[in-house]
Amino acid sequence: MNKKTYLPKQDAVERKWRLIDASNRVLGRLAVEIAGLLRGKNKVFYTNHIDCGDFVVVTNASKIVLTGKKLDQKTYFTYSGYPGGAKLTPYSVLMTENPEKALFAAVKGMLPKNKLADKQLTRLRVFRDDKHTHSAQLAASVKREKK
């Protein structure tokens, strides 16, 4: 028996464009799904050290739901690096002003903390409403799947 482990080559990975509607979806559960798609965990040949994930376009980020009292109690933390440079923004403010940032931060926290995660995050596009600029890519991806 001569069984060998298959490892995909980086240039042989075929990336699809995925469209996710975030209307009435829970923030954390949606972020888990997106992180899995960005890493390529939905593919048969998934390997954690090879970047084989898909492109993800998320629409309707303003309609994301937070469960429990998270909207009032949870805060988004940023730090400038200087003394006294910490900023705490409540999610109630963040979700009204910039819901894209809330989803992006949740997905970033669910990816591994390495250089590969930076590459994977470049393939995530989040939009506040249902209008997005990637219609051509999504249409091309659908055509490829039908063949």
N, CA, C and O atoms as a GROMACS GRO file, in nm:
protein
  588
    1MET      N    1   0.083  -0.118   0.000
    1MET     CA    2   0.000   0.000   0.000
    1MET      C    3   0.088   0.124   0.000
    1MET      O    4   0.171   0.144   0.088
    2ASN      N    5   0.066   0.205  -0.098
    2ASN     CA    6   0.144   0.328  -0.109
    2ASN      C    7   0.048   0.446  -0.104
    2ASN      O    8   0.014   0.506  -0.206
    3LYS      N    9   0.004   0.479   0.016
    3LYS     CA   10  -0.087   0.592   0.034
    3LYS      C   11  -0.006   0.715   0.070
    3LYS      O   12   0.080   0.712   0.158
    4LYS      N   13  -0.034   0.823   0.001
    4LYS     CA   14   0.037   0.947   0.028
    4LYS      C   15  -0.062   1.055   0.068
    4LYS      O   16  -0.176   1.057   0.022
    5THR      N   17  -0.019   1.143   0.153
    5THR     CA   18  -0.101   1.254   0.196
    5THR      C   19  -0.100   1.360   0.087
    5THR      O   20   0.006   1.397   0.036
    6TYR      N   21  -0.217   1.410   0.051
    6TYR     CA   22  -0.228   1.513  -0.051
    6TYR      C   23  -0.220   1.650   0.013
    6TYR      O   24  -0.298   1.681   0.103
    7LEU      N   25  -0.128   1.731  -0.032
    7LEU     CA   26  -0.120   1.871   0.010
    7LEU      C   27  -0.139   1.959  -0.112
    7LEU      O   28  -0.064   1.947  -0.209
    8PRO      N   29  -0.237   2.048  -0.109
    8PRO     CA   30  -0.260   2.133  -0.226
    8PRO      C   31  -0.149   2.237  -0.241
    8PRO      O   32  -0.095   2.287  -0.143
    9LYS      N   33  -0.116   2.267  -0.364
    9LYS     CA   34  -0.021   2.374  -0.392
    9LYS      C   35  -0.095   2.507  -0.377
    9LYS      O   36  -0.214   2.516  -0.405
   10GLN      N   37  -0.024   2.609  -0.334
   10GLN     CA   38  -0.086   2.739  -0.309
   10GLN      C   39  -0.150   2.796  -0.435
   10GLN      O   40  -0.257   2.857  -0.428
   11ASP      N   41  -0.087   2.779  -0.551
   11ASP     CA   42  -0.141   2.836  -0.675
   11ASP      C   43  -0.252   2.748  -0.735
   11ASP      O   44  -0.320   2.791  -0.828
   12ALA      N   45  -0.271   2.626  -0.684
   12ALA     CA   46  -0.375   2.537  -0.736
   12ALA      C   47  -0.507   2.552  -0.661
   12ALA      O   48  -0.608   2.492  -0.699
   13VAL      N   49  -0.508   2.632  -0.556
   13VAL     CA   50  -0.630   2.650  -0.476
   13VAL      C   51  -0.729   2.737  -0.553
   13VAL      O   52  -0.696   2.848  -0.595
   14GLU      N   53  -0.851   2.685  -0.571
   14GLU     CA   54  -0.954   2.762  -0.641
   14GLU      C   55  -1.041   2.832  -0.536
   14GLU      O   56  -1.105   2.766  -0.453
   15ARG      N   57  -1.044   2.964  -0.541
   15ARG     CA   58  -1.120   3.042  -0.444
   15ARG      C   59  -1.254   3.082  -0.503
   15ARG      O   60  -1.262   3.132  -0.615
   16LYS      N   61  -1.360   3.060  -0.426
   16LYS     CA   62  -1.494   3.100  -0.468
   16LYS      C   63  -1.532   3.227  -0.393
   16LYS      O   64  -1.472   3.261  -0.291
   17TRP      N   65  -1.631   3.296  -0.445
   17TRP     CA   66  -1.686   3.415  -0.379
   17TRP      C   67  -1.814   3.374  -0.311
   17TRP      O   68  -1.905   3.322  -0.376
   18ARG      N   69  -1.824   3.398  -0.182
   18ARG     CA   70  -1.942   3.362  -0.104
   18ARG      C   71  -2.014   3.489  -0.060
   18ARG      O   72  -1.950   3.583  -0.014
   19LEU      N   73  -2.146   3.491  -0.075
   19LEU     CA   74  -2.228   3.604  -0.032
   19LEU      C   75  -2.309   3.560   0.088
   19LEU      O   76  -2.383   3.462   0.082
   20ILE      N   77  -2.296   3.634   0.198
   20ILE     CA   78  -2.368   3.602   0.321
   20ILE      C   79  -2.454   3.722   0.359
   20ILE      O   80  -2.406   3.835   0.368
   21ASP      N   81  -2.582   3.696   0.381
   21ASP     CA   82  -2.674   3.800   0.427
   21ASP      C   83  -2.680   3.792   0.580
   21ASP      O   84  -2.718   3.689   0.636
   22ALA      N   85  -2.642   3.900   0.646
   22ALA     CA   86  -2.632   3.902   0.792
   22ALA      C   87  -2.762   3.944   0.862
   22ALA      O   88  -2.761   3.966   0.983
   23SER      N   89  -2.870   3.957   0.790
   23SER     CA   90  -2.996   4.000   0.850
   23SER      C   91  -3.042   3.901   0.957
   23SER      O   92  -3.054   3.781   0.931
   24ASN      N   93  -3.068   3.953   1.077
   24ASN     CA   94  -3.119   3.875   1.190
   24ASN      C   95  -3.031   3.755   1.225
   24ASN      O   96  -3.082   3.653   1.270
   25ARG      N   97  -2.900   3.767   1.204
   25ARG     CA   98  -2.806   3.662   1.242
   25ARG      C   99  -2.732   3.707   1.367
   25ARG      O  100  -2.705   3.826   1.383
   26VAL      N  101  -2.700   3.614   1.456
   26VAL     CA  102  -2.629   3.645   1.580
   26VAL      C  103  -2.482   3.670   1.546
   26VAL      O  104  -2.423   3.595   1.468
   27LEU      N  105  -2.424   3.774   1.604
   27LEU     CA  106  -2.288   3.818   1.570
   27LEU      C  107  -2.185   3.707   1.584
   27LEU      O  108  -2.110   3.681   1.489
   28GLY      N  109  -2.178   3.641   1.696
   28GLY     CA  110  -2.076   3.539   1.719
   28GLY      C  111  -2.091   3.418   1.628
   28GLY      O  112  -1.992   3.367   1.576
   29ARG      N  113  -2.214   3.372   1.609
   29ARG     CA  114  -2.238   3.255   1.524
   29ARG      C  115  -2.207   3.284   1.379
   29ARG      O  116  -2.157   3.199   1.306
   30LEU      N  117  -2.237   3.406   1.337
   30LEU     CA  118  -2.204   3.447   1.200
   30LEU      C  119  -2.053   3.458   1.183
   30LEU      O  120  -1.999   3.419   1.079
   31ALA      N  121  -1.984   3.511   1.283
   31ALA     CA  122  -1.839   3.526   1.277
   31ALA      C  123  -1.770   3.390   1.268
   31ALA      O  124  -1.668   3.377   1.199
   32VAL      N  125  -1.822   3.289   1.337
   32VAL     CA  126  -1.765   3.154   1.329
   32VAL      C  127  -1.776   3.100   1.188
   32VAL      O  128  -1.682   3.043   1.134
   33GLU      N  129  -1.893   3.118   1.127
   33GLU     CA  130  -1.916   3.070   0.991
   33GLU      C  131  -1.822   3.140   0.892
   33GLU      O  132  -1.763   3.074   0.806
   34ILE      N  133  -1.807   3.272   0.905
   34ILE     CA  134  -1.721   3.348   0.815
   34ILE      C  135  -1.575   3.308   0.834
   34ILE      O  136  -1.502   3.293   0.736
   35ALA      N  137  -1.532   3.293   0.959
   35ALA     CA  138  -1.393   3.254   0.985
   35ALA      C  139  -1.361   3.118   0.924
   35ALA      O  140  -1.252   3.098   0.871
   36GLY      N  141  -1.456   3.026   0.931
   36GLY     CA  142  -1.436   2.895   0.870
   36GLY      C  143  -1.421   2.903   0.719
   36GLY      O  144  -1.338   2.834   0.661
   37LEU      N  145  -1.502   2.988   0.654
   37LEU     CA  146  -1.492   3.006   0.510
   37LEU      C  147  -1.360   3.073   0.471
   37LEU      O  148  -1.299   3.035   0.371
   38LEU      N  149  -1.317   3.172   0.548
   38LEU     CA  150  -1.191   3.240   0.518
   38LEU      C  151  -1.071   3.148   0.533
   38LEU      O  152  -0.974   3.160   0.459
   39ARG      N  153  -1.077   3.056   0.628
   39ARG     CA  154  -0.967   2.961   0.650
   39ARG      C  155  -0.972   2.845   0.552
   39ARG      O  156  -0.869   2.781   0.528
   40GLY      N  157  -1.089   2.815   0.494
   40GLY     CA  158  -1.101   2.705   0.400
   40GLY      C  159  -1.141   2.575   0.466
   40GLY      O  160  -1.118   2.468   0.411
   41LYS      N  161  -1.201   2.583   0.584
   41LYS     CA  162  -1.237   2.462   0.658
   41LYS      C  163  -1.351   2.386   0.591
   41LYS      O  164  -1.377   2.271   0.627
   42ASN      N  165  -1.419   2.446   0.496
   42ASN     CA  166  -1.527   2.380   0.426
   42ASN      C  167  -1.477   2.295   0.309
   42ASN      O  168  -1.556   2.228   0.244
   43LYS      N  169  -1.347   2.297   0.282
   43LYS     CA  170  -1.291   2.224   0.169
   43LYS      C  171  -1.234   2.090   0.213
   43LYS      O  172  -1.192   2.073   0.327
   44VAL      N  173  -1.234   1.996   0.121
   44VAL     CA  174  -1.189   1.861   0.150
   44VAL      C  175  -1.040   1.858   0.185
   44VAL      O  176  -0.998   1.782   0.272
   45PHE      N  177  -0.962   1.940   0.118
   45PHE     CA  178  -0.817   1.936   0.135
   45PHE      C  179  -0.766   2.042   0.233
   45PHE      O  180  -0.653   2.089   0.221
   46TYR      N  181  -0.849   2.080   0.329
   46TYR     CA  182  -0.810   2.183   0.426
   46TYR      C  183  -0.684   2.142   0.501
   46TYR      O  184  -0.674   2.030   0.552
   47THR      N  185  -0.591   2.233   0.507
   47THR     CA  186  -0.469   2.216   0.585
   47THR      C  187  -0.446   2.348   0.656
   47THR      O  188  -0.453   2.454   0.593
   48ASN      N  189  -0.418   2.343   0.786
   48ASN     CA  190  -0.417   2.467   0.863
   48ASN      C  191  -0.301   2.561   0.829
   48ASN      O  192  -0.310   2.680   0.858
   49HIS      N  193  -0.194   2.512   0.768
   49HIS     CA  194  -0.081   2.599   0.736
   49HIS      C  195  -0.081   2.647   0.592
   49HIS      O  196   0.012   2.718   0.550
   50ILE      N  197  -0.183   2.610   0.514
   50ILE     CA  198  -0.194   2.654   0.375
   50ILE      C  199  -0.318   2.742   0.362
   50ILE      O  200  -0.425   2.706   0.412
   51ASP      N  201  -0.302   2.854   0.296
   51ASP     CA  202  -0.413   2.949   0.280
   51ASP      C  203  -0.502   2.902   0.164
   51ASP      O  204  -0.468   2.923   0.048
   52CYS      N  205  -0.614   2.839   0.196
   52CYS     CA  206  -0.701   2.784   0.092
   52CYS      C  207  -0.846   2.831   0.106
   52CYS      O  208  -0.937   2.765   0.056
   53GLY      N  209  -0.868   2.942   0.174
   53GLY     CA  210  -1.003   2.991   0.199
   53GLY      C  211  -1.064   3.066   0.082
   53GLY      O  212  -0.997   3.092  -0.018
   54ASP      N  213  -1.191   3.099   0.096
   54ASP     CA  214  -1.267   3.168  -0.008
   54ASP      C  215  -1.277   3.317   0.022
   54ASP      O  216  -1.241   3.362   0.131
   55PHE      N  217  -1.327   3.392  -0.076
   55PHE     CA  218  -1.362   3.533  -0.056
   55PHE      C  219  -1.501   3.537   0.005
   55PHE      O  220  -1.588   3.459  -0.034
   56VAL      N  221  -1.523   3.627   0.100
   56VAL     CA  222  -1.654   3.636   0.166
   56VAL      C  223  -1.702   3.781   0.159
   56VAL      O  224  -1.632   3.874   0.199
   57VAL      N  225  -1.824   3.797   0.108
   57VAL     CA  226  -1.890   3.928   0.103
   57VAL      C  227  -2.010   3.921   0.195
   57VAL      O  228  -2.100   3.838   0.176
   58VAL      N  229  -2.013   4.008   0.296
   58VAL     CA  230  -2.122   4.010   0.394
   58VAL      C  231  -2.204   4.137   0.372
   58VAL      O  232  -2.149   4.247   0.367
   59THR      N  233  -2.334   4.120   0.358
   59THR     CA  234  -2.423   4.236   0.342
   59THR      C  235  -2.515   4.247   0.463
   59THR      O  236  -2.529   4.152   0.540
   60ASN      N  237  -2.577   4.362   0.478
   60ASN     CA  238  -2.672   4.391   0.586
   60ASN      C  239  -2.609   4.377   0.725
   60ASN      O  240  -2.670   4.320   0.815
   61ALA      N  241  -2.489   4.429   0.742
   61ALA     CA  242  -2.422   4.423   0.872
   61ALA      C  243  -2.495   4.505   0.977
   61ALA      O  244  -2.481   4.479   1.097
   62SER      N  245  -2.573   4.603   0.936
   62SER     CA  246  -2.646   4.685   1.033
   62SER      C  247  -2.761   4.609   1.098
   62SER      O  248  -2.818   4.655   1.197
   63LYS      N  249  -2.798   4.492   1.042
   63LYS     CA  250  -2.910   4.415   1.095
   63LYS      C  251  -2.864   4.296   1.179
   63LYS      O  252  -2.943   4.206   1.208
   64ILE      N  253  -2.737   4.295   1.220
   64ILE     CA  254  -2.684   4.187   1.304
   64ILE      C  255  -2.744   4.199   1.444
   64ILE      O  256  -2.766   4.309   1.494
   65VAL      N  257  -2.769   4.085   1.506
   65VAL     CA  258  -2.832   4.079   1.638
   65VAL      C  259  -2.728   4.038   1.743
   65VAL      O  260  -2.647   3.949   1.719
   66LEU      N  261  -2.733   4.104   1.858
   66LEU     CA  262  -2.653   4.063   1.973
   66LEU      C  263  -2.750   4.008   2.077
   66LEU      O  264  -2.852   4.070   2.106
   67THR      N  265  -2.718   3.892   2.134
   67THR     CA  266  -2.809   3.827   2.229
   67THR      C  267  -2.786   3.879   2.370
   67THR      O  268  -2.680   3.935   2.400
   68GLY      N  269  -2.883   3.859   2.455
   68GLY     CA  270  -2.871   3.896   2.596
   68GLY      C  271  -2.855   4.046   2.615
   68GLY      O  272  -2.917   4.126   2.545
   69LYS      N  273  -2.769   4.082   2.711
   69LYS     CA  274  -2.745   4.224   2.742
   69LYS      C  275  -2.616   4.274   2.678
   69LYS      O  276  -2.562   4.377   2.720
   70LYS      N  277  -2.566   4.203   2.578
   70LYS     CA  278  -2.438   4.239   2.517
   70LYS      C  279  -2.439   4.379   2.456
   70LYS      O  280  -2.338   4.449   2.459
   71LEU      N  281  -2.551   4.420   2.402
   71LEU     CA  282  -2.560   4.552   2.341
   71LEU      C  283  -2.530   4.663   2.442
   71LEU      O  284  -2.474   4.766   2.406
   72ASP      N  285  -2.566   4.641   2.568
   72ASP     CA  286  -2.541   4.741   2.672
   72ASP      C  287  -2.410   4.718   2.746
   72ASP      O  288  -2.344   4.814   2.785
   73GLN      N  289  -2.371   4.592   2.766
   73GLN     CA  290  -2.257   4.561   2.853
   73GLN      C  291  -2.125   4.540   2.780
   73GLN      O  292  -2.019   4.569   2.835
   74LYS      N  293  -2.128   4.491   2.657
   74LYS     CA  294  -2.005   4.459   2.584
   74LYS      C  295  -1.942   4.588   2.529
   74LYS      O  296  -2.012   4.678   2.486
   75THR      N  297  -1.807   4.594   2.532
   75THR     CA  298  -1.737   4.713   2.482
   75THR      C  299  -1.631   4.671   2.382
   75THR      O  300  -1.575   4.562   2.390
   76TYR      N  301  -1.603   4.761   2.287
   76TYR     CA  302  -1.498   4.743   2.188
   76TYR      C  303  -1.377   4.821   2.237
   76TYR      O  304  -1.388   4.941   2.263
   77PHE      N  305  -1.261   4.755   2.250
   77PHE     CA  306  -1.142   4.814   2.310
   77PHE      C  307  -1.038   4.842   2.204
   77PHE      O  308  -1.002   4.754   2.126
   78THR      N  309  -0.987   4.965   2.201
   78THR     CA  310  -0.873   4.999   2.116
   78THR      C  311  -0.770   5.071   2.201
   78THR      O  312  -0.803   5.139   2.298
   79TYR      N  313  -0.645   5.055   2.162
   79TYR     CA  314  -0.536   5.116   2.238
   79TYR      C  315  -0.435   5.174   2.141
   79TYR      O  316  -0.389   5.106   2.050
   80SER      N  317  -0.401   5.301   2.162
   80SER     CA  318  -0.312   5.371   2.071
   80SER      C  319  -0.165   5.337   2.095
   80SER      O  320  -0.081   5.361   2.008
   81GLY      N  321  -0.134   5.284   2.211
   81GLY     CA  322   0.006   5.254   2.243
   81GLY      C  323   0.066   5.358   2.336
   81GLY      O  324   0.176   5.338   2.388
   82TYR      N  325  -0.004   5.466   2.358
   82TYR     CA  326   0.043   5.573   2.445
   82TYR      C  327  -0.027   5.564   2.581
   82TYR      O  328  -0.138   5.510   2.590
   83PRO      N  329   0.035   5.616   2.687
   83PRO     CA  330  -0.031   5.618   2.817
   83PRO      C  331  -0.163   5.696   2.809
   83PRO      O  332  -0.167   5.807   2.756
   84GLY      N  333  -0.267   5.638   2.862
   84GLY     CA  334  -0.399   5.702   2.857
   84GLY      C  335  -0.465   5.691   2.722
   84GLY      O  336  -0.565   5.759   2.697
   85GLY      N  337  -0.412   5.608   2.632
   85GLY     CA  338  -0.464   5.598   2.496
   85GLY      C  339  -0.567   5.489   2.476
   85GLY      O  340  -0.594   5.451   2.362
   86ALA      N  341  -0.624   5.439   2.582
   86ALA     CA  342  -0.726   5.334   2.571
   86ALA      C  343  -0.862   5.396   2.542
   86ALA      O  344  -0.900   5.497   2.602
   87LYS      N  345  -0.936   5.334   2.450
   87LYS     CA  346  -1.071   5.378   2.419
   87LYS      C  347  -1.165   5.260   2.434
   87LYS      O  348  -1.141   5.153   2.378
   88LEU      N  349  -1.270   5.279   2.509
   88LEU     CA  350  -1.374   5.178   2.525
   88LEU      C  351  -1.502   5.229   2.460
   88LEU      O  352  -1.558   5.330   2.504
   89THR      N  353  -1.547   5.161   2.356
   89THR     CA  354  -1.668   5.200   2.286
   89THR      C  355  -1.776   5.095   2.312
   89THR      O  356  -1.757   4.978   2.280
   90PRO      N  357  -1.890   5.134   2.371
   90PRO     CA  358  -1.997   5.036   2.391
   90PRO      C  359  -2.051   4.985   2.258
   90PRO      O  360  -2.056   5.059   2.159
   91TYR      N  361  -2.093   4.860   2.256
   91TYR     CA  362  -2.144   4.802   2.131
   91TYR      C  363  -2.273   4.869   2.086
   91TYR      O  364  -2.305   4.864   1.967
   92SER      N  365  -2.347   4.930   2.177
   92SER     CA  366  -2.468   5.002   2.136
   92SER      C  367  -2.431   5.118   2.043
   92SER      O  368  -2.502   5.145   1.946
   93VAL      N  369  -2.320   5.184   2.073
   93VAL     CA  370  -2.272   5.294   1.987
   93VAL      C  371  -2.208   5.238   1.861
   93VAL      O  372  -2.232   5.288   1.751
   94LEU      N  373  -2.128   5.133   1.877
   94LEU     CA  374  -2.056   5.074   1.763
   94LEU      C  375  -2.152   5.018   1.659
   94LEU      O  376  -2.129   5.032   1.539
   95MET      N  377  -2.259   4.954   1.704
   95MET     CA  378  -2.354   4.893   1.610
   95MET      C  379  -2.436   4.997   1.535
   95MET      O  380  -2.482   4.970   1.424
   96THR      N  381  -2.454   5.116   1.592
   96THR     CA  382  -2.528   5.220   1.519
   96THR      C  383  -2.435   5.297   1.426
   96THR      O  384  -2.475   5.331   1.315
   97GLU      N  385  -2.311   5.324   1.471
   97GLU     CA  386  -2.220   5.405   1.390
   97GLU      C  387  -2.142   5.324   1.288
   97GLU      O  388  -2.127   5.365   1.173
   98ASN      N  389  -2.091   5.206   1.329
   98ASN     CA  390  -2.005   5.130   1.240
   98ASN      C  391  -2.021   4.979   1.265
   98ASN      O  392  -1.933   4.917   1.325
   99PRO      N  393  -2.130   4.919   1.219
   99PRO     CA  394  -2.151   4.776   1.243
   99PRO      C  395  -2.051   4.688   1.168
   99PRO      O  396  -2.027   4.574   1.207
  100GLU      N  397  -1.991   4.742   1.060
  100GLU     CA  398  -1.891   4.666   0.985
  100GLU      C  399  -1.771   4.635   1.073
  100GLU      O  400  -1.715   4.526   1.067
  101LYS      N  401  -1.732   4.733   1.154
  101LYS     CA  402  -1.617   4.716   1.243
  101LYS      C  403  -1.642   4.610   1.349
  101LYS      O  404  -1.552   4.536   1.386
  102ALA      N  405  -1.765   4.604   1.398
  102ALA     CA  406  -1.800   4.504   1.500
  102ALA      C  407  -1.788   4.363   1.444
  102ALA      O  408  -1.732   4.276   1.510
  103LEU      N  409  -1.839   4.340   1.324
  103LEU     CA  410  -1.830   4.208   1.263
  103LEU      C  411  -1.686   4.174   1.227
  103LEU      O  412  -1.642   4.061   1.247
  104PHE      N  413  -1.613   4.271   1.175
  104PHE     CA  414  -1.472   4.250   1.137
  104PHE      C  415  -1.390   4.211   1.260
  104PHE      O  416  -1.307   4.121   1.254
  105ALA      N  417  -1.414   4.279   1.373
  105ALA     CA  418  -1.341   4.249   1.496
  105ALA      C  419  -1.375   4.109   1.547
  105ALA      O  420  -1.287   4.039   1.597
  106ALA      N  421  -1.501   4.070   1.536
  106ALA     CA  422  -1.542   3.937   1.582
  106ALA      C  423  -1.477   3.828   1.497
  106ALA      O  424  -1.432   3.727   1.551
  107VAL      N  425  -1.472   3.847   1.366
  107VAL     CA  426  -1.409   3.749   1.278
  107VAL      C  427  -1.259   3.745   1.303
  107VAL      O  428  -1.200   3.637   1.308
  108LYS      N  429  -1.197   3.860   1.318
  108LYS     CA  430  -1.052   3.867   1.343
  108LYS      C  431  -1.015   3.792   1.472
  108LYS      O  432  -0.911   3.726   1.477
  109GLY      N  433  -1.100   3.802   1.573
  109GLY     CA  434  -1.072   3.733   1.698
  109GLY      C  435  -1.084   3.582   1.688
  109GLY      O  436  -1.031   3.510   1.773
  110MET      N  437  -1.152   3.532   1.584
  110MET     CA  438  -1.171   3.388   1.568
  110MET      C  439  -1.072   3.325   1.472
  110MET      O  440  -1.074   3.204   1.451
  111LEU      N  441  -0.985   3.406   1.413
  111LEU     CA  442  -0.880   3.353   1.326
  111LEU      C  443  -0.753   3.332   1.407
  111LEU      O  444  -0.736   3.393   1.513
  112PRO      N  445  -0.662   3.246   1.360
  112PRO     CA  446  -0.537   3.226   1.434
  112PRO      C  447  -0.455   3.354   1.438
  112PRO      O  448  -0.466   3.438   1.349
  113LYS      N  449  -0.374   3.369   1.540
  113LYS     CA  450  -0.296   3.492   1.558
  113LYS      C  451  -0.160   3.475   1.490
  113LYS      O  452  -0.058   3.456   1.556
  114ASN      N  453  -0.159   3.483   1.357
  114ASN     CA  454  -0.035   3.470   1.281
  114ASN      C  455  -0.045   3.546   1.149
  114ASN      O  456  -0.145   3.613   1.124
  115LYS      N  457   0.057   3.535   1.066
  115LYS     CA  458   0.060   3.608   0.940
  115LYS      C  459  -0.047   3.560   0.843
  115LYS      O  460  -0.095   3.636   0.759
  116LEU      N  461  -0.083   3.434   0.854
  116LEU     CA  462  -0.184   3.377   0.766
  116LEU      C  463  -0.319   3.445   0.787
  116LEU      O  464  -0.394   3.464   0.691
  117ALA      N  465  -0.350   3.481   0.910
  117ALA     CA  466  -0.477   3.547   0.941
  117ALA      C  467  -0.486   3.683   0.873
  117ALA      O  468  -0.593   3.724   0.828
  118ASP      N  469  -0.374   3.754   0.864
  118ASP     CA  470  -0.374   3.884   0.796
  118ASP      C  471  -0.411   3.868   0.649
  118ASP      O  472  -0.486   3.949   0.594
  119LYS      N  473  -0.358   3.764   0.585
  119LYS     CA  474  -0.392   3.736   0.446
  119LYS      C  475  -0.540   3.700   0.432
  119LYS      O  476  -0.607   3.745   0.339
  120GLN      N  477  -0.588   3.620   0.524
  120GLN     CA  478  -0.726   3.574   0.517
  120GLN      C  479  -0.823   3.690   0.538
  120GLN      O  480  -0.930   3.693   0.477
  121LEU      N  481  -0.789   3.784   0.624
  121LEU     CA  482  -0.877   3.898   0.649
  121LEU      C  483  -0.887   3.992   0.529
  121LEU      O  484  -0.985   4.066   0.517
  122THR      N  485  -0.788   3.990   0.440
  122THR     CA  486  -0.797   4.075   0.322
  122THR      C  487  -0.905   4.027   0.226
  122THR      O  488  -0.947   4.102   0.138
  123ARG      N  489  -0.951   3.902   0.242
  123ARG     CA  490  -1.056   3.848   0.156
  123ARG      C  491  -1.196   3.867   0.213
  123ARG      O  492  -1.293   3.814   0.158
  124LEU      N  493  -1.208   3.939   0.322
  124LEU     CA  494  -1.338   3.966   0.384
  124LEU      C  495  -1.384   4.107   0.347
  124LEU      O  496  -1.311   4.204   0.366
  125ARG      N  497  -1.506   4.117   0.294
  125ARG     CA  498  -1.566   4.246   0.263
  125ARG      C  499  -1.700   4.255   0.337
  125ARG      O  500  -1.785   4.167   0.322
  126VAL      N  501  -1.717   4.360   0.416
  126VAL     CA  502  -1.840   4.376   0.495
  126VAL      C  503  -1.908   4.506   0.453
  126VAL      O  504  -1.843   4.610   0.443
  127PHE      N  505  -2.039   4.499   0.429
  127PHE     CA  506  -2.117   4.615   0.386
  127PHE      C  507  -2.235   4.635   0.481
  127PHE      O  508  -2.296   4.539   0.528
  128ARG      N  509  -2.266   4.760   0.508
  128ARG     CA  510  -2.371   4.798   0.602
  128ARG      C  511  -2.509   4.755   0.554
  128ARG      O  512  -2.589   4.705   0.633
  129ASP      N  513  -2.539   4.774   0.425
  129ASP     CA  514  -2.670   4.737   0.372
  129ASP      C  515  -2.654   4.633   0.261
  129ASP      O  516  -2.549   4.570   0.249
  130ASP      N  517  -2.759   4.615   0.180
  130ASP     CA  518  -2.753   4.509   0.079
  130ASP      C  519  -2.685   4.551  -0.051
  130ASP      O  520  -2.677   4.470  -0.144
  131LYS      N  521  -2.638   4.672  -0.059
  131LYS     CA  522  -2.565   4.717  -0.178
  131LYS      C  523  -2.416   4.687  -0.160
  131LYS      O  524  -2.358   4.724  -0.058
  132HIS      N  525  -2.357   4.619  -0.257
  132HIS     CA  526  -2.214   4.589  -0.249
  132HIS      C  527  -2.151   4.604  -0.387
  132HIS      O  528  -2.222   4.612  -0.488
  133THR      N  529  -2.020   4.608  -0.392
  133THR     CA  530  -1.948   4.637  -0.516
  133THR      C  531  -1.888   4.512  -0.581
  133THR      O  532  -1.803   4.525  -0.669
  134HIS      N  533  -1.931   4.393  -0.541
  134HIS     CA  534  -1.869   4.270  -0.592
  134HIS      C  535  -1.967   4.182  -0.669
  134HIS      O  536  -1.957   4.060  -0.665
  135SER      N  537  -2.061   4.244  -0.739
  135SER     CA  538  -2.160   4.167  -0.816
  135SER      C  539  -2.094   4.085  -0.926
  135SER      O  540  -2.134   3.971  -0.950
  136ALA      N  541  -1.996   4.142  -0.993
  136ALA     CA  542  -1.930   4.074  -1.105
  136ALA      C  543  -1.858   3.948  -1.058
  136ALA      O  544  -1.867   3.844  -1.122
  137GLN      N  545  -1.786   3.956  -0.946
  137GLN     CA  546  -1.714   3.841  -0.896
  137GLN      C  547  -1.810   3.730  -0.854
  137GLN      O  548  -1.785   3.612  -0.880
  138LEU      N  549  -1.919   3.768  -0.788
  138LEU     CA  550  -2.017   3.669  -0.743
  138LEU      C  551  -2.084   3.601  -0.860
  138LEU      O  552  -2.109   3.480  -0.856
  139ALA      N  553  -2.113   3.676  -0.967
  139ALA     CA  554  -2.175   3.618  -1.085
  139ALA      C  555  -2.079   3.521  -1.153
  139ALA      O  556  -2.120   3.415  -1.199
  140ALA      N  557  -1.951   3.557  -1.160
  140ALA     CA  558  -1.851   3.470  -1.221
  140ALA      C  559  -1.835   3.342  -1.141
  140ALA      O  560  -1.816   3.234  -1.198
  141SER      N  561  -1.842   3.353  -1.010
  141SER     CA  562  -1.829   3.236  -0.922
  141SER      C  563  -1.946   3.140  -0.942
  141SER      O  564  -1.927   3.019  -0.943
  142VAL      N  565  -2.067   3.194  -0.958
  142VAL     CA  566  -2.185   3.111  -0.981
  142VAL      C  567  -2.175   3.040  -1.115
  142VAL      O  568  -2.211   2.923  -1.126
  143LYS      N  569  -2.126   3.110  -1.220
  143LYS     CA  570  -2.111   3.048  -1.352
  143LYS      C  571  -2.014   2.930  -1.346
  143LYS      O  572  -2.037   2.826  -1.406
  144ARG      N  573  -1.904   2.948  -1.271
  144ARG     CA  574  -1.803   2.842  -1.259
  144ARG      C  575  -1.860   2.720  -1.190
  144ARG      O  576  -1.828   2.607  -1.226
  145GLU      N  577  -1.947   2.741  -1.089
  145GLU     CA  578  -2.007   2.629  -1.016
  145GLU      C  579  -2.103   2.550  -1.103
  145GLU      O  580  -2.112   2.428  -1.087
  146LYS      N  581  -2.175   2.615  -1.196
  146LYS     CA  582  -2.274   2.547  -1.278
  146LYS      C  583  -2.210   2.461  -1.384
  146LYS      O  584  -2.273   2.365  -1.430
  147LYS      N  585  -2.089   2.489  -1.426
  147LYS     CA  586  -2.023   2.411  -1.532
  147LYS      C  587  -1.998   2.269  -1.494
  147LYS      O  588  -1.943   2.192  -1.573
   0.00000   0.00000   0.00000
